[in-house]
């Protein structure tokens, strides 16, 4: 649906975060006569009225009946369309869309393709991958937009002047379905991996996978760049897209620390600034996407050396009293915590895990802890801390690792430092769980961790390259 198609319809906004504000600004500019209603929590209502100078009717009574009074509801990504109110309204004909859908519809050409656009999604690694993609495209001399879930809503860059030559767009599982609903097709779509995530939003693991994969199964990109080692992706049949595989011998893949293109050794990643082998492996996805755009990926590969890693992702924030503090606050799944541990194999580690409990299964994590773990102390914390602690208790009693319980991050950091006993090591915040209920987001959690470790939180949070450059 294009923005012009909203003219004359009954339209509401749902959510007044940055995405909601961006949608309001675009609609006021494009359709100034369109009457708009905003649904938001009561605590935000007065601020929204003041901010929009009365241009919105603001309501806090979100219900299926209230939403059903509108033909179109533009919702913020964090609001699930599977909730009771949304489902009731949808059954009565209300159409739910988001800013992502509007942006793609506006940028599609006559054939429905959004040219020179690469969408990147995956359970883990998508932000670093999208940023690295933008970095290499800029290294080619091309003006490039780094936008989307990484921190810049698409509607904030609807009509930039001058327009970029390429768009690198990060999409969360909340947004991938929006591309399909826009009836637009990205030129290139990259899917890195799939693990259970955001089950509270999607309702089930099966629906999470379905929504995530809709970027390639329904949006039908011209070229789909897929990870050959992921079983969900390896099983896909995409008759409407050209499929390019990475992490397989015929394409871009890793051998030890080297990136190969088929049999051609291209680049030694051993001393690159990419944190973790999984991120170095995702460099293969980036190079495959660059090549899909028609550029010389072999020539651009060495530009990774000047890449600046993202904050909150295996970020070494400093050393103090013989301890190295690593901020991996972005880690919201047990698999992400396991990937973080792999980066510090052979070192003494105090791992901080736990946070918001959304019912993810930690059995794989526990089974991994039963074999070949590094010298390790585990500190559980947060709402799901007791559940993780109980699962790991038998292994701890068998002497596999030290296990401690903390009420919150403050106590967890103190325990971790004490557990390493002045003998050096790594204090690793890789919680494997969201920050909901305690922090505004994972960034706030990472800032608090830095502060507890004795470092300036303002110095660790900037993401380089967001926007158009």
C-alpha positions in Angstrom: 0.0 0.0 0.0 1.4 3.4 -1.0 0.9 6.5 1.1 -1.4 8.0 -1.5 -3.8 5.1 -1.1 -4.4 6.1 2.5 -6.1 9.3 1.4 -9.8 9.3 2.3 -9.5 6.2 4.6 -10.0 6.0 8.3 -6.4 5.7 9.6 -5.0 5.2 13.0 -1.5 5.0 14.4 -0.7 2.4 17.1 2.4 3.2 19.2 4.2 6.5 19.8 7.8 5.5 19.7 10.3 6.6 17.1 8.5 4.6 14.4 5.1 6.1 15.3 6.5 9.6 15.2 8.1 8.9 11.8 4.8 7.7 10.4 3.0 10.8 11.7 5.5 13.1 10.2 5.3 11.5 6.7 1.5 11.5 6.7 1.2 15.1 7.8 3.6 16.1 5.0 2.0 13.9 2.3 -1.7 13.9 3.4 -2.1 17.1 5.5 -6.0 16.8 5.5 -6.0 13.2 6.6 -7.6 12.8 10.1 -5.4 10.7 12.3 -6.1 8.9 15.6 -3.2 7.6 17.8 -3.5 4.7 20.2 -0.9 4.8 22.9 -0.5 4.1 26.7 -2.2 6.7 28.9 1.3 7.7 30.3 2.3 8.9 26.8 -1.0 10.5 25.7 -0.5 14.0 27.0 3.0 14.2 25.6 1.7 13.1 22.2 -1.0 15.7 22.2 1.5 18.4 23.0 4.1 17.2 20.6 1.6 17.1 17.7 -0.1 20.4 18.7 -3.5 18.7 18.7 -3.2 17.3 15.2 -4.0 13.8 16.6 -6.9 12.4 18.4 -5.2 10.5 21.1 -6.8 7.4 22.7 -5.6 4.9 25.3 -8.6 2.5 25.1 -7.0 -0.1 22.8 -9.4 -2.9 22.1 -10.6 -5.0 19.1 -13.7 -2.9 18.9 -11.8 0.4 19.0 -9.3 -0.7 16.3 -12.0 -2.1 14.1 -13.4 1.4 13.6 -10.4 2.1 11.3 -9.7 0.7 7.8 -6.0 0.9 8.2 -3.9 0.8 11.4 -0.2 1.7 11.1 1.4 0.0 14.0 4.9 0.2 15.5 7.0 -2.9 15.0 7.1 -3.9 18.7 3.3 -4.4 18.7 2.3 -7.9 17.8 -0.4 -8.4 15.2 -1.2 -11.7 16.9 -2.6 -10.1 20.1 -6.3 -10.4 20.9 -7.2 -6.8 20.0 -5.4 -6.9 16.7 -6.9 -10.3 15.8 -10.4 -9.1 16.6 -10.0 -6.0 14.5 -8.4 -7.9 11.6 -11.4 -10.3 11.6 -13.6 -7.3 11.0 -11.6 -6.0 8.1 -9.0 -3.7 9.6 -5.7 -3.8 7.7 -2.5 -3.6 9.9 0.7 -2.3 8.2 3.9 -0.7 9.4 6.4 1.9 8.3 8.5 -0.8 6.6 5.6 -1.7 4.3 5.0 1.9 3.4 8.6 2.6 2.6 9.0 -0.5 0.3 5.8 0.3 -1.5 7.0 3.8 -2.1 10.4 2.7 -3.5 9.2 -0.1 -5.8 9.6 0.4 -9.5 6.9 -0.5 -12.1 7.9 -4.2 -11.8 7.5 -4.1 -8.1 11.3 -4.4 -7.4 13.1 -2.1 -4.9 16.4 -1.9 -6.8 19.8 -1.5 -5.3 18.4 -2.6 -1.9 19.8 -5.4 0.2 17.6 -6.6 3.2 19.4 -8.5 5.9 17.7 -10.6 8.6 18.6 -13.5 10.9 18.3 -14.4 14.6 21.8 -13.2 15.4 24.5 -11.2 13.6 22.1 -9.1 11.4 23.2 -5.7 12.8 26.9 -6.3 12.3 26.3 -7.9 8.9 24.2 -5.0 7.7 26.7 -2.4 9.0 29.6 -4.3 7.4 27.6 -4.5 4.1 27.1 -0.7 4.2 30.8 -0.3 5.0 32.0 -2.3 2.0 29.5 -0.6 -0.4 30.8 2.8 0.8 34.3 1.5 0.3 33.4 1.1 -3.4 32.7 4.8 -3.5 28.9 4.4 -3.5 26.6 6.6 -1.4 24.8 4.1 0.8 22.0 4.2 3.3 22.4 2.1 6.5 18.8 2.0 7.9 16.0 0.0 9.4 16.0 -2.0 12.6 19.6 -1.0 13.4 18.3 2.3 14.7 17.0 4.5 11.9 13.3 4.0 10.9 12.8 3.7 7.2 10.1 6.4 7.1 12.7 8.9 8.5 14.6 8.5 5.2 11.7 8.3 2.8 12.9 10.9 0.3 16.6 11.8 1.0 18.3 14.2 -1.2 20.5 13.2 -2.8 19.3 9.6 -2.9 21.8 6.9 -2.1 23.0 4.5 -4.7 22.4 1.5 -2.4 20.3 0.8 0.6 21.5 -1.7 3.4 18.4 -2.4 5.4 18.3 -4.4 8.6 15.0 -6.1 9.3 13.8 -7.8 12.5 11.3 -10.6 12.6 8.7 -7.9 13.4 9.4 -6.3 10.0 10.1 -9.1 7.5 6.4 -9.7 6.9 5.9 -6.1 6.2 8.1 -6.3 3.1 5.8 -9.1 1.8 2.7 -7.1 2.6 4.0 -4.1 0.6 3.9 -6.2 -2.6 7.4 -5.1 -3.3 10.4 -7.3 -4.0 13.9 -6.4 -2.7 16.7 -6.8 -5.2 18.7 -8.9 -2.7 17.6 -10.5 0.6 20.1 -12.1 3.0 19.0 -14.6 5.7 21.8 -15.5 8.1 20.4 -18.1 10.5 17.3 -19.1 12.5 17.0 -19.9 16.2 14.0 -19.6 18.5 13.5 -15.9 19.4 10.7 -13.4 20.2 8.2 -16.2 20.9 6.1 -13.9 23.0 5.6 -11.6 20.0 5.1 -14.4 17.4 3.2 -16.8 19.6 5.2 -19.9 18.7 8.5 -21.0 17.2 6.8 -22.2 14.0 5.3 -18.8 13.5 8.6 -17.0 14.2 10.3 -19.1 11.5 7.4 -18.5 9.1 7.5 -14.7 9.7 11.2 -14.5 9.5 11.4 -16.5 6.2 8.6 -14.5 4.6 11.3 -12.1 3.5 12.3 -14.7 0.9 9.2 -17.0 0.7 6.7 -14.3 0.2 8.5 -11.1 -0.8 10.3 -13.0 -3.6 13.6 -11.1 -3.8 15.3 -11.2 -7.2 18.3 -12.8 -5.4 18.2 -14.6 -2.0 21.5 -15.0 -0.2 21.2 -17.9 2.2 23.3 -19.8 4.7 23.8 -23.3 3.5 24.6 -24.6 7.0 21.3 -23.6 8.5 18.8 -26.5 8.2 15.7 -24.3 7.9 17.3 -22.4 5.0 18.8 -25.4 3.3 15.4 -26.9 3.0 13.8 -23.9 1.2 12.5 -24.0 -2.3 12.3 -20.5 -3.8 11.1 -20.8 -7.4 10.7 -17.1 -7.9 14.2 -16.1 -6.7 17.8 -16.8 -7.8 19.4 -18.4 -4.7 23.0 -17.8 -3.8 24.4 -19.9 -1.0 27.2 -18.9 1.3 29.0 -21.2 3.8 29.4 -23.9 1.2 32.5 -24.9 -0.8 31.1 -23.7 -4.2 30.4 -20.2 -2.9 31.8 -17.8 -0.3 32.9 -19.7 2.8 35.5 -19.9 5.6 38.4 -22.3 5.9 40.1 -21.9 9.2 40.5 -18.1 9.3 40.5 -17.5 5.6 37.6 -16.4 3.4 37.3 -18.3 0.2 35.3 -17.8 -3.0 35.0 -21.4 -4.3 38.6 -22.5 -4.4 40.1 -19.0 -4.4 41.6 -17.9 -1.1 40.6 -14.2 -0.8 41.2 -12.8 2.7 42.7 -13.8 6.0 40.3 -12.7 8.8 42.5 -13.5 11.7 43.3 -9.9 12.5 40.1 -8.2 11.4 38.0 -6.2 13.9 35.1 -8.5 13.5 34.3 -10.0 16.9 33.7 -13.8 16.9 34.0 -16.5 14.3 30.3 -16.3 13.5 30.7 -12.7 12.5 33.7 -13.5 10.4 31.6 -16.2 8.8 28.9 -13.6 8.1 31.4 -11.7 6.1 30.8 -14.4 3.5 27.2 -13.4 3.4 28.2 -9.8 2.9 30.6 -10.6 0.1 27.9 -12.7 -1.6 25.4 -9.8 -1.4 28.0 -7.3 -2.7 28.6 -9.7 -5.7 24.9 -10.0 -6.2 24.7 -6.3 -6.7 27.3 -6.6 -9.5 30.3 -5.3 -7.6 33.8 -6.8 -7.3 33.6 -8.4 -3.9 37.1 -9.9 -4.1 38.6 -6.4 -4.5 36.4 -4.9 -1.7 37.0 -7.7 0.9 40.2 -6.1 2.5 38.1 -3.0 3.3 36.8 -5.0 6.3 40.0 -4.0 8.1 38.7 -0.4 8.6 35.3 -1.6 9.9 34.3 -0.3 13.3 32.5 -3.0 15.4 29.1 -2.2 16.8 28.5 -1.6 20.5 26.9 -4.2 22.7 28.0 -7.0 20.5 31.0 -8.8 21.9 32.4 -5.3 22.7 35.5 -5.2 24.8 34.9 -2.1 26.9 38.2 -2.2 28.8 40.4 -3.8 31.4 40.4 -3.2 35.1 42.3 -5.0 37.9 43.4 -7.7 35.5 39.9 -8.4 34.2 38.7 -7.8 30.7 35.0 -6.7 30.5 33.0 -7.7 27.4 29.6 -6.3 26.7 27.4 -8.6 24.6 24.1 -7.2 25.9 22.5 -7.7 22.4 22.6 -11.4 23.2 18.9 -12.4 23.7 19.0 -16.1 23.0 21.0 -19.0 24.6 22.6 -19.7 21.2 24.0 -16.2 21.1 25.5 -16.8 24.6 27.1 -20.0 23.3 28.6 -18.1 20.3 30.0 -15.5 22.7 31.7 -18.2 24.8 33.3 -19.7 21.7 35.1 -16.4 21.1 37.0 -16.7 24.4 37.8 -20.4 24.3 40.8 -21.3 26.6 40.4 -18.2 28.8 39.0 -17.9 32.3 35.5 -16.6 31.9 32.8 -15.4 34.2 29.6 -15.5 32.2 26.5 -13.5 33.2 23.3 -15.0 31.9 19.6 -14.3 32.4 16.9 -11.6 32.1 13.3 -11.4 30.9 11.8 -14.9 30.8 9.9 -15.5 27.5 10.0 -19.2 27.8 13.0 -20.1 25.6 14.4 -23.6 26.0 17.9 -23.6 27.5 18.4 -27.3 27.1 20.9 -26.9 24.2 22.9 -24.5 26.3 22.9 -27.0 29.2 24.0 -29.8 27.0 26.8 -27.7 25.6 27.9 -26.9 29.1 28.3 -30.7 29.7 31.1 -30.9 27.2 34.3 -29.1 26.5 33.6 -25.9 28.4 36.4 -23.4 29.2 37.4 -22.6 32.7 34.1 -21.1 33.6 32.0 -19.4 36.3 28.3 -18.9 35.5 26.3 -16.2 37.3 22.5 -16.4 36.7 20.3 -13.3 37.2 17.0 -11.8 36.2 13.5 -13.3 36.0 14.6 -16.5 34.3 17.8 -16.8 36.4 16.3 -19.3 38.8 15.1 -21.5 35.9 18.5 -21.5 34.2 20.2 -22.0 37.6 18.1 -25.1 38.3 18.9 -26.5 34.9 22.6 -26.1 35.3 22.8 -27.2 39.0 23.5 -30.9 38.4 26.5 -30.0 36.1 27.8 -27.6 38.6 27.6 -30.1 41.4 29.5 -32.5 39.1 32.3 -30.0 39.0 31.9 -28.8 35.4 31.9 -25.1 36.3 31.2 -22.8 39.2 27.5 -21.6 39.5 26.3 -18.6 41.3 22.9 -16.8 41.7 22.5 -13.0 41.6 19.4 -10.9 42.1 20.4 -8.3 39.5 23.2 -7.1 37.2 24.8 -5.2 40.0 25.2 -8.2 42.2 26.1 -10.4 39.2 29.1 -8.2 38.3 30.4 -8.3 41.9 30.0 -12.0 42.1 31.8 -12.5 38.7 34.7 -10.4 39.7 35.1 -12.2 43.0 34.7 -15.6 41.3 37.7 -14.9 39.0 39.6 -14.4 42.2 42.2 -11.8 41.1 43.8 -14.3 38.7 42.6 -12.5 35.5 40.0 -13.4 33.0 37.0 -12.2 31.1 33.8 -10.9 32.7 31.3 -11.6 29.9 27.8 -10.1 29.8 26.0 -12.3 27.3 22.6 -12.8 29.0 20.8 -14.9 26.3 17.6 -13.1 27.3 15.9 -9.7 26.7 16.2 -6.8 29.1 12.5 -6.1 29.4 11.1 -5.3 32.8 14.4 -3.9 34.1 15.9 -1.8 31.3 14.5 0.2 28.5 16.4 -1.9 26.0 19.6 -3.9 25.6 21.5 -0.6 25.1 20.5 0.6 28.6 21.6 -2.8 30.0 25.0 -2.5 28.3 25.4 1.0 29.5 24.7 -0.1 33.1 27.2 -2.9 32.7 29.9 -0.5 31.6 29.2 1.8 34.5 29.4 -1.1 37.0 32.7 -2.1 35.4 34.0 1.4 36.0 33.8 2.8 32.4 32.1 5.7 30.8 28.8 4.4 29.3 28.6 7.3 26.8 31.9 6.2 25.3 30.6 2.7 24.3 27.2 3.3 22.7 27.6 5.1 19.4 26.9 3.0 16.2 29.1 4.3 13.4 27.7 4.7 10.0 23.9 4.9 10.6 22.2 7.0 8.0 23.3 7.9 4.5 26.9 8.5 3.6 
